[in-house]
């Protein structure tokens, strides 16, 4: 174990053992972590986030072997895990009969969402703790996800036992979520892996059933999600004096923010939530977003922005 990471990981593991909430870095976004086997600790996540209890949480573990103790992995699920773990993919698979993750974390479903994160500090925490950690994005439900430790502290303050600073999130979007049942894979949530990358391993991905709108099978499926306080206007070419623009690509020198002046979608994904927060902090009458190509990670970015712009509850 890297000695520079040993002390913070040990402190976080001790807090998790006590049933406390901890802000944790991952390569996707920062997570609000709790012992996934402790229903009272998991309930603190829902209370802190103001999150609907029907929305399941992702349980984070250190390895595929640890994940297989909790969920049933078909050959296809294992193929995806071996291709993308550790990394920004969460897999929804049937729960093992003796799964130790509490029902509340799984929202009462007979499936479980699992991920092996790549961030070295999060890996150290998981290995020091030795049990699965439920860790949805560390933001109040519906607010933009945090990509630096300061965002987590601003959001929750003293509600957390501690916040580990692992630097800016490298990916900047939540994990992609794929449900696997036998030899069928369904893309439940776009995220830090493109559809093309996933389909290169799994083949064509199915779309979620419309019934998921009533009872989401995955985090991130509630419609009005990732929303700043200000209204969001998409595919804009200009902004009024009282509005703030978030641009993408060259030619927007007057914009207050630019996700990637060079048009790099990976850079844009990493900047997205931080810029939404920064724009919202200026108290504009609206946040206007210039067009973003819906290819590769652009599809996931567009999905997040569409949810941010959705004004219905």
N, C-alpha and C positions, 0 to 999 in steps of 0.2 A: 504494500500500500504506500503510495506517495506520502511522505512524511509531512509535506506542506499542506496536504488535504486531510490528514488524519485528525487533527484537532477539531476543525469545523464539522467534519463528518461525524465524529464521536459526539459532539455537542448536539447536533441535530438528531442523531439516533436516540440519545438520552431523552430529548424532548418528546420524540414520537412514542417512546416507551411510556412516558407519563400521560399520554393521551392529549398532548398539546398540538397546536397547529404550528407549522413551520413553512416559511417561504423558501422554495427550493429552485435552483437553476436547472433548466434542461436546454437542449439545443433548439427546441421549438419555441416555447415561451416559458416564463417562470410559472411554477406550480404552487398551489396551496396544499401542502402535504399533511396527511394524517395517517395513522395506523389503519389500514384497510380492513383489518380483522376486528377492530373495536368500533362497535356501532355508535357509542357515545362520542368518540372522537370524530367519526365520519359525520355525525349530526352537526358538529361544530362547523364543518365545512359548509353545509347547507345553510346554517344560520348566518355565518359570516358573509357568504356570497349572496344570500337572498335567492338561492337557486331552487327551482321547482323540484320537489322530491321525486317526480317521475322521470327525471333526467339522470341516467346512470353515469357513474364516474369511471375513469380509467384507472386501473391498478398497475402500478409500475413495479417491475422486478428486475433483478440484475442479469438474468440470463434466460435463454430458451428453456433450459432444464427447469428453472424455477417456475416459468410460465406453464410448463406442461404439468406441474403438480396442481395447478389451479384450473386449467381448461383442457378440453379434449381437442387435440390437434389432428385434423385429417392430413393426408399427404399434401394437399394443396396449401393448407394453413402452414404446415411446416416448411414448405417450399418458399412461401412468402416471408416467413420469419427468418429463414436462413439467408434470404437475399437482402433483407432490409434491416435486420436487427444486428447490433444496436442502431437505432435511427428513428426517424419521424413517421413511423407507422404503428397504428394501434389495430389489433386484430380482435374481433368479436367472435368468440367461439363458445360452444356449449360448456357449462360449468362441470367440473369433476364432481362426483357424488360427495366427496369429502372435502370440497373446496373450503378453505378457511376464511375467505373474504366474506364479510358480513352481507346480509341481504340488502341492507340499506345502500351500500355502495353499488350494488347491481340493480337497484330500483325494483327489487322483487322479481327480476327476470331470471330465466333459466340459462342465460348466457352471461358471459363476463368479457369486459373489454380489457385487454392486456397490452402493455408496451414495455420494451427494453430500451431505455433512453441511452444516448451516446455520451452525454455530458460527463466528463470524468469526475466532477465533484458529486453529481447525483449518483453515479455508480458507486462511489465510496460510501455515500450515505446508505444506499440500499444494501451494500455488503455488510456495513457495520450494524445496521438494524436487523437484517436477516429475515424480514417479513415483507409482504407487499405493502406499498404505500399508495393510497388514493391521492391523486394530485391533479385536480382540474386546474385550469388557468387561474392565477392568483389575482383575480379581479372581481368586483361586485358583478353579479350576473347581469349581462347585457352591456357592460362597459368594455372598452377595448382591452385586449389582453396585454399583460406587462412583459416587456422585453429587457428591462434592466431592474436591478434590485431596488432602486429608488422608487420605481412605480409601485412595487409591492408595499413598501413602507408607507407611501402616500395613501394607498388604498385602505390599509388595515391598521396601521399604527400599532398600538399595544395589544391588539387582539392576537398577535402572533408571539410565540415564545422567542423566536429569532428569525432573521432572514439571512440566508447564505448568499454572498455576492460571488457569482460565478462569471461576471462580466456580461456584456450584451449577448442576447440569444443569437446564435449563428444563423438559424433558419428564420425565425421571426413569425412563423405561422404555426398554428397548432398542427398536430400530427394528422395525416390522412387516416381515416377509419374505414376498414374493410371487414365486413362480416363474412365468415366462411362457414358454409354448411356442406359437408361432404366435398364434392368437386365443383361447387358453385360459390362464386365470390361476388359480393354486392358492395359497391362503393357507397358508404353511408355518409361520408364527409370528405370533401376535398381538403387538402392540406399541404404539408411540407414535402410531399412526393407528388409528382404529376401523374395524371391518369395514364399517360404514355408509358412512364416508367413501371407503373404497377401492371399494366396490361402486357408489357413485354415479358413479365414473369407468369402472370395468372391467366392470360388470355382475356377476351372481352369481359368487362365487368358489368353486372346487372345494375339496374337502378332500384332504389328502395321502394317498397310498397307504399302506396298512398296512405295506408293506415298508420304509417310512422308519424304522420302529422298529429295524430291523437295521442300517441304514447311513444315518444322517441326511443329508438333502440340504441342511440349513440349520442355522446356529447356533441353539441354544435348543431343539432337538428331543429332547435326552437327557432322560429322564423325571425323574430326581431332580436337579433343577437349582435354583439360587437358594436353597439351603438353609442356614439358620443352624445352629449346633451344637445348640441346644436343639430339642426336638420342637415341632412347630407344630400347633395344634388350631384348626380352622376353624369358622365359624358359631357362635361361643360367645356366651353372654349374660352370663357371669360368669367370674371367675377365682379360683382358690385363692390363699391367702396367699403361696405359694412360686412362683406363676406371674406372668407379666407380660402385661398386656392391651394390644393395639393395636386401638383402636376406629375407627369411621367414623361421622361424623354426630353430631348432638346427642343429649344424654341419657346421656353416658358420662363425667360429670365426674370420676369416681374412677379412670378409666383412666390408666395411666402415659403412654400415647402416644395421639394421635388423628390419623389421616391427614388428616382435614379435618373440624373441628367443624361446619362449615356444610353438609357433604355434597357438596362439590365434587369430582368425580372427577378433574379435571385436577390439582388440588392434591394429591389422594391419590396419583396416579401419580408426581408429582414427589417425594413424601415417602417412598414405599414402601420402597426399599432402605435409605435412611438410617435409618429407624425400625426395620427388621428388625435392622440392625447394632447400633443403640443398645440395643434390647431384649435382644439376645443378650449384649451386654457386661455386663448385670446378672446373668448366670449363673442364670437362672430354671430351674425344673424343666420349664417349658413356656412357649411363647409362644402366647397365645390371641388369635384374630382374630374380631372381631364381623362380622356379615353385611355384605356389600358387594353392591350391585345389579349384576347382570351385563349392563348396558347401556352402549353407548359404550365408553369406556376401562375401564369396570368389568369388561368381559369379559377384557381383557388382564391387569388386576390379579388377577382370580380365577384366571386361568391360571398366573400367577407363583406365587401363594400355594398352589395345588394342587401345583405342582412342589416348593415348599419343604416341604410337608407329607408328600410321598411318602417313606417310610422305606426302600424297597427300593433296592438299588444298580442 
